[in-house]
Amino acid sequence: MEPLTPRCPLCTRPELVETLAEAWWLEPEVVQYLSQQNPDWRLADGACPTCLQEALLHVHLSQGDEILHQQVQHLWPLDARAAFGAIPTPLRLHADPRYTGRGITIAFVDEGFYPHADLVQSSNRILAWVDATADPVNELYFDRQVIPTWPEWDTRSNRQWHGTMTSAVAAGNGKMSHGLYRGLASDTDLIFIQVQNDTQRINDLAIVRALSWIADKDVELSIRVVNLSIGADETNLFEDHPVNRAVRRLVTQGVIVIAAAGNDGVRKLSPPASAPEAITVGGLDDHSLFSHQALTLWHSNYGVTHENTVKPELVAPSIWVVAPVLPGSQVEKDALSLFEQRHRGANASEVEERIKQLKLITPHYQHVDGTSFAAPIVAGVVACMIEANPTLTPTAVRQLLQASAEQIPGVGIERQGAGVVSAGRAVAMALEHQHEHWLKVPRLPYITEAAITFVLHEHNASRVQVAGSWDNWSRPVDFAEMDKGVWQAILKRPESGRYEYKFVLNGDRWLDDPTNPRKVWDGYIGFNSLIFV
């Protein structure tokens, strides 16, 4: 007799025993929710990743806003219960799930790196590692079938933490969370360039060497985006700094450069954030709320460059950002111990206090903060934009990011630039950029006194419809294909009110509107788009 195939006790999907057992760390609110929905279920029975993720999102999206409004503090320390309620970055940024940076390469210039599972499994996406701390640089190249290693890759040193986190924020595939905590560009290829030496110092020469190496290799390695979550020496800030010259060379060659503004909250910009050609990213605290009802500006740097370019160009979340814990580090050891103690109900107050201090979400993920993590979020958005429209130039990317951003009310342009990055809308506008000869709608969906115009760019559908609450979702309206892959529907304007809607692709795939950043939870694990007529 063949052994029985292990199955999830909640949905009966086949699953590995060790995967079912990963449910042990779940937060008490999620365990309570699952028990209420499944009275015969116990935590010891385990659950598959799909059921766990559905429960996590259900609890957070149904209760998270209220809980976090009550408990989130504008300054550290975090509340441990609030730390549980982390929204995955793609959901938080209202990203278009159809685009994940596939076919795009991002180069990360940072302190150091570690080959984390979120970057190298199930297929290695690190194409090269470069040490730019000495001349000539040391470079290693890797195949997709190997787990890459490089000198001192396994030291678990502090300098490895920063670059690992920034790259995972942009491009991690969430392997250690079964895809839940992935970055926006989870299918991009990666280049890692280390610029911090053994004395824990980053100097201008190392950064210039790194940027020059990218400029020499950009065509060979198809590098389209560079992320700089580092700063150069703070001398001659408003003169022609060598780091800024290196940035200018890259942008002239067609590479988009993203730079972190810094976290001092002062009118001061250091290279590369002061480079006029870079897209400089400031910080935002959206309190990890999907609704974006409460936005607070992060204490990031700002100012005007010597060429009168206002910085930052836009802002992105710089707190409550989910990133993996460095494997083998003391933080990971503490995390495993703390969640085990929470599971056993031991030392409850001490455990929760320590979880709060370490900003832990799960045994393998934590919150990180700073514009160092706002920048790679934007780098991930840019990779998705280029996947959607490979013809985009650095100038076009800058313009589309700014045009699609949302202003924070009551905050001066000097501090926020064009406003908060909108991942879904930026990708939608990148797609629209290919069809400017006919598409002149100022902002979608477009509402007039007579009708509502919806537009969707989708090259893999034979039929597109829109359904909504204006008729209780009863009669989907068909789109017409106006151009290759461009679908348009015109709905007779309903009575004044608040309406939810979704697109339907090929009769069975539901998609919220990528052009509309207003979303509302649909009561399950998805989202409806929202309009006010």
Residue pairs with C-beta under 8 A, 6 or more apart in sequence:
5 14
6 14
6 15
6 16
6 17
6 20
7 13
7 14
7 15
8 15
8 20
8 46
8 47
8 48
8 50
8 51
9 20
9 38
9 41
9 45
9 46
9 47
10 34
10 38
10 41
10 47
10 48
10 51
11 48
11 50
11 51
13 48
13 50
15 48
15 49
17 46
19 48
19 49
19 178
20 45
20 46
20 47
20 48
21 46
22 46
22 49
22 52
23 43
23 46
23 47
23 52
24 43
24 46
24 339
24 340
24 343
25 339
25 342
25 343
25 362
25 363
26 34
26 43
26 52
26 55
27 59
27 84
29 59
29 63
29 84
30 52
30 55
30 56
30 59
31 43
33 55
33 58
33 59
34 41
34 47
34 51
34 55
35 41
35 42
41 47
47 55
49 178
49 179
49 180
52 178
53 178
53 179
53 180
53 525
54 524
54 525
56 180
57 91
57 525
58 524
58 525
60 84
60 85
60 86
60 87
61 290
61 521
62 521
64 85
64 87
64 288
64 289
64 290
65 289
65 290
65 291
65 293
67 81
67 82
67 85
68 82
68 85
68 287
68 288
68 289
69 287
69 289
69 294
71 79
71 81
71 82
72 78
72 79
72 82
72 287
72 288
73 79
74 285
74 296
77 356
77 357
78 356
78 359
78 367
79 356
80 352
80 353
80 355
80 356
81 352
82 288
83 355
83 356
83 359
83 360
83 361
83 367
84 361
85 288
86 181
86 288
86 320
86 322
86 361
86 365
86 367
87 288
87 289
87 290
87 320
88 174
88 180
88 181
88 182
88 322
89 95
89 169
89 181
89 182
89 183
89 184
89 317
89 321
89 322
89 377
89 380
90 97
90 182
90 183
90 184
90 423
91 290
91 527
92 286
92 288
92 290
92 317
93 184
93 316
93 317
93 377
93 381
93 421
93 422
93 423
93 424
94 422
94 423
94 424
94 425
94 517
94 519
95 184
95 381
95 384
95 423
95 424
95 427
96 384
96 388
96 423
96 424
96 427
96 428
96 514
97 511
98 458
98 511
98 514
99 384
99 385
99 387
99 388
99 427
100 184
100 185
100 186
100 187
100 188
100 384
100 387
101 171
101 184
101 185
101 186
101 187
101 188
101 380
101 383
101 384
101 386
101 387
102 187
102 188
102 387
103 187
103 387
103 390
104 185
104 188
104 189
104 222
104 224
104 225
104 383
104 386
104 387
105 127
105 188
105 189
105 190
105 191
105 221
105 222
105 223
105 224
105 225
106 167
106 170
106 171
106 185
106 188
106 189
106 190
106 191
106 223
106 224
106 225
106 226
106 227
106 379
106 380
106 383
107 190
107 191
107 193
107 214
107 223
107 225
107 226
107 227
108 163
108 166
108 167
108 170
108 190
108 191
108 192
108 193
108 226
108 227
108 229
108 376
109 132
109 193
109 195
109 207
109 210
109 211
109 214
109 226
109 227
109 228
109 230
110 162
110 163
110 166
110 167
110 192
110 193
110 194
110 195
110 196
110 227
110 229
110 230
111 159
111 160
111 161
111 162
111 163
111 194
111 195
111 196
111 202
111 230
112 157
112 159
112 160
112 161
112 162
112 163
112 164
112 194
112 196
113 129
113 153
113 160
113 163
113 164
113 167
113 192
113 194
114 153
114 154
114 156
114 160
114 161
114 163
114 164
114 326
114 327
115 124
115 126
115 147
115 148
115 149
115 153
116 164
116 168
116 172
116 324
116 326
116 327
117 175
117 176
117 324
117 327
118 168
118 172
118 173
118 174
118 175
118 176
118 182
118 324
119 125
119 126
119 167
119 168
119 171
119 172
119 173
119 190
120 126
120 147
120 148
121 147
121 173
121 175
122 175
123 144
123 145
124 142
124 143
124 144
124 145
124 146
124 147
124 148
125 144
125 171
125 187
125 188
125 189
125 190
126 142
126 148
126 189
126 190
126 191
126 192
127 141
127 142
127 189
127 190
127 191
127 221
128 139
128 140
128 141
128 142
128 191
128 192
128 221
129 139
129 140
129 142
129 148
129 150
129 192
129 193
129 194
130 137
130 138
130 139
130 140
130 191
130 192
130 193
130 194
130 210
130 213
131 137
131 138
131 139
131 150
131 151
131 194
132 193
132 194
132 195
132 206
132 207
132 209
132 210
132 213
133 194
133 195
133 196
133 197
133 206
134 197
135 205
135 209
137 209
137 210
137 213
138 151
139 213
140 148
140 150
142 148
153 160
154 328
156 326
156 327
156 328
156 329
158 200
159 194
159 196
159 200
160 326
161 326
161 329
162 229
162 372
163 192
163 194
164 324
164 326
165 323
165 324
165 326
165 368
165 372
165 373
166 227
166 229
166 372
166 373
166 375
166 376
167 190
167 192
167 227
167 376
168 183
168 323
168 324
169 183
169 321
169 322
169 323
169 368
169 373
169 376
169 377
169 380
170 183
170 184
170 185
170 188
170 227
170 376
170 377
170 379
170 380
170 383
171 183
171 184
171 185
171 186
171 188
171 190
171 376
171 380
171 383
172 181
172 182
172 183
172 186
172 323
172 324
173 179
173 182
173 183
173 186
173 187
174 180
174 181
174 182
174 183
174 186
176 324
176 364
176 365
177 362
177 364
177 365
181 322
181 324
181 361
181 362
181 365
183 376
183 377
183 380
184 377
184 380
184 381
184 383
184 384
184 423
185 379
185 380
185 381
185 383
185 384
188 380
188 383
189 222
191 214
191 221
191 223
193 210
193 213
193 214
195 202
195 206
195 207
195 209
195 210
195 230
196 202
196 206
197 203
197 206
202 230
202 231
202 232
203 233
204 232
204 233
204 241
204 242
204 243
204 271
207 228
207 230
207 232
207 243
207 246
207 271
207 272
208 242
208 243
208 246
211 226
211 243
211 246
211 247
211 249
211 250
212 246
212 249
214 223
214 226
214 250
214 255
215 246
215 249
215 250
215 253
215 255
217 223
218 250
218 253
218 254
218 255
223 255
224 254
224 255
224 256
224 382
224 383
224 386
225 255
225 256
225 257
225 258
225 379
225 382
225 383
225 386
226 250
226 255
226 256
226 257
226 258
226 379
227 258
227 375
227 376
227 379
228 247
228 257
228 258
228 259
228 260
228 272
228 278
228 375
229 260
229 371
229 372
229 373
229 375
229 376
230 260
230 272
230 372
231 260
231 262
231 270
231 271
231 272
231 273
232 241
232 243
232 270
232 271
232 272
233 270
233 271
234 268
234 270
237 268
237 269
237 270
237 271
237 274
238 274
238 305
238 306
239 306
240 306
241 271
241 274
241 275
243 271
243 272
243 275
244 271
244 272
244 274
244 275
244 276
244 277
244 278
247 257
247 259
247 271
247 272
247 275
247 277
247 278
248 275
248 276
248 277
250 257
250 277
251 257
251 277
251 278
251 394
252 277
254 393
254 394
255 394
256 279
256 382
256 386
256 394
256 397
257 272
257 275
257 277
257 278
257 279
257 394
258 278
258 279
258 281
258 375
258 376
258 378
258 379
258 382
259 272
259 273
259 275
259 278
259 279
259 280
259 281
259 375
260 273
260 280
260 281
260 370
260 371
260 372
260 374
260 375
261 269
261 273
261 280
261 281
261 282
261 283
261 300
261 301
261 302
261 311
261 312
261 371
261 374
262 268
262 269
262 270
262 273
262 300
262 301
262 371
263 283
263 298
263 299
263 300
263 301
263 318
263 370
263 371
263 372
264 299
264 301
265 299
265 300
265 301
266 301
267 301
267 302
267 303
268 301
268 303
269 280
269 301
269 302
269 303
269 305
269 311
270 301
272 278
273 280
273 301
273 311
273 312
274 280
274 303
274 305
274 306
274 311
275 305
276 305
276 306
276 307
276 309
277 394
279 313
279 314
279 378
279 382
279 397
279 398
279 401
280 311
280 312
280 313
280 417
281 312
281 313
281 314
281 315
281 316
281 371
281 374
281 375
281 377
281 378
281 421
282 297
282 298
282 300
282 301
282 302
282 311
282 312
282 314
282 315
282 316
282 318
282 371
282 374
282 415
282 416
282 417
283 297
283 298
283 299
283 300
283 315
283 316
283 317
283 318
283 319
283 370
283 371
283 374
284 295
284 296
284 297
284 298
284 315
284 316
284 317
284 318
284 374
284 408
284 416
284 420
285 295
285 296
285 297
285 298
285 317
285 318
285 319
285 320
286 292
286 294
286 295
286 296
286 317
286 320
286 420
287 294
287 296
287 320
288 320
290 519
290 521
290 527
291 519
291 520
292 406
292 420
292 517
295 408
295 420
297 315
297 408
297 411
297 415
297 416
298 315
298 318
298 319
298 371
298 374
300 312
300 315
300 318
300 371
300 374
300 415
301 311
301 371
302 311
302 312
302 414
302 415
303 311
304 310
304 311
305 311
310 413
310 414
310 417
311 417
312 416
312 417
313 398
313 401
313 402
313 417
313 418
314 378
314 401
314 402
314 405
314 416
314 417
314 418
314 419
314 420
314 421
315 374
315 408
315 416
315 417
315 419
315 420
315 421
316 374
316 375
316 377
316 378
316 420
316 421
317 373
317 374
317 377
318 369
318 370
318 371
318 373
318 374
319 367
319 369
320 367
320 369
321 367
321 368
321 369
321 373
321 374
321 377
322 361
322 365
322 366
322 367
322 368
323 365
323 366
323 367
323 368
323 373
324 364
324 365
324 366
325 331
325 332
325 335
325 360
325 363
325 364
325 365
325 366
326 332
331 358
331 366
332 363
332 364
334 354
334 358
335 358
335 360
335 362
335 363
335 364
335 366
336 363
338 351
338 354
338 355
338 358
338 360
339 355
339 360
339 362
339 363
341 347
341 351
342 348
342 351
342 352
342 355
358 366
359 366
359 367
359 368
360 366
360 367
361 367
377 421
378 401
378 421
380 423
381 401
381 421
381 423
381 426
381 427
382 397
382 401
384 423
384 426
384 427
385 392
385 397
385 400
385 401
385 426
385 427
385 430
386 392
386 397
386 430
388 427
388 430
388 431
388 457
389 430
389 431
389 433
389 434
391 433
391 434
392 400
392 430
392 433
396 433
397 430
400 426
400 429
400 430
400 433
401 418
401 421
401 426
402 417
402 418
403 418
403 429
404 421
404 422
404 425
404 426
404 428
404 429
405 417
405 418
405 419
405 420
405 421
405 422
406 419
406 420
406 422
406 517
407 416
407 418
407 419
407 420
408 416
408 419
408 420
422 517
424 514
424 515
424 516
424 517
425 514
425 515
425 516
425 517
427 514
428 444
428 457
428 514
428 515
429 515
431 457
432 439
432 455
432 457
435 457
435 483
435 486
438 482
438 483
438 486
439 455
439 483
439 486
441 453
441 455
444 453
444 454
444 455
444 513
444 515
444 516
445 452
445 453
445 454
445 455
445 513
445 515
445 516
445 531
446 452
446 453
447 453
447 493
447 531
447 533
448 493
449 493
450 492
450 493
451 490
451 491
451 492
451 493
452 490
452 491
452 493
452 494
452 531
452 533
453 488
453 489
453 490
453 491
454 466
454 479
454 488
454 489
454 490
454 491
454 501
454 503
454 513
455 486
455 487
455 488
455 515
456 464
456 479
456 486
456 487
456 503
456 511
456 513
456 514
456 515
457 485
457 486
457 487
458 464
458 485
458 487
458 505
459 484
459 485
461 487
461 505
461 506
462 506
463 478
463 479
463 505
463 506
463 507
464 478
464 479
464 487
464 489
464 503
464 504
464 505
465 476
465 477
465 478
465 479
465 489
465 503
465 504
465 507
466 476
466 477
466 479
466 489
466 491
466 501
466 502
466 503
466 504
467 473
467 475
467 476
467 477
467 501
467 502
467 504
468 491
468 499
468 500
468 501
468 502
469 499
469 500
469 501
470 491
470 494
470 499
470 501
471 494
476 504
477 489
477 491
478 489
479 487
479 488
479 489
480 487
480 488
480 489
481 487
482 488
493 533
494 533
495 533
496 533
497 532
497 533
498 530
498 531
498 532
498 533
499 530
499 531
499 532
499 533
500 520
500 522
500 528
500 529
500 530
501 513
501 528
501 529
501 531
502 510
502 511
502 512
502 513
502 522
502 528
502 529
503 510
503 511
503 512
503 513
504 510
504 511
505 511
510 526
512 519
512 526
512 527
512 528
512 529
513 529
516 529
516 530
516 531
518 529
518 530
518 531
519 527
519 528
519 529
519 530
520 527
520 528
520 529
520 530
521 527
521 528
522 528
